[in-house]
Amino acid sequence: MKHTGEPVVLTVNGKAEIVVQDAQCDQKLLDGLERLEAIARIKQGW
């Protein structure tokens, strides 16, 4: 995970149960979501 930056999916009985990712990737995801929400508010005329 540290080398590739890719999240790790942990399974239970063959089904995805938990996704583990590093803090930097998590922050990038949250930042991207925040930007998309801001764009949506602008488009709605906030």
Rosetta blueprint (number, residue, H / E / L):
1 M L
2 K L
3 H L
4 T L
5 G L
6 E L
7 P L
8 V E
9 V E
10 L E
11 T E
12 V E
13 N L
14 G L
15 K E
16 A E
17 E E
18 I E
19 V E
20 V E
21 Q L
22 D L
23 A H
24 Q H
25 C H
26 D H
27 Q H
28 K H
29 L H
30 L H
31 D H
32 G H
33 L H
34 E H
35 R H
36 L H
37 E H
38 A H
39 I H
40 A H
41 R H
42 I H
43 K H
44 Q L
45 G L
46 W L
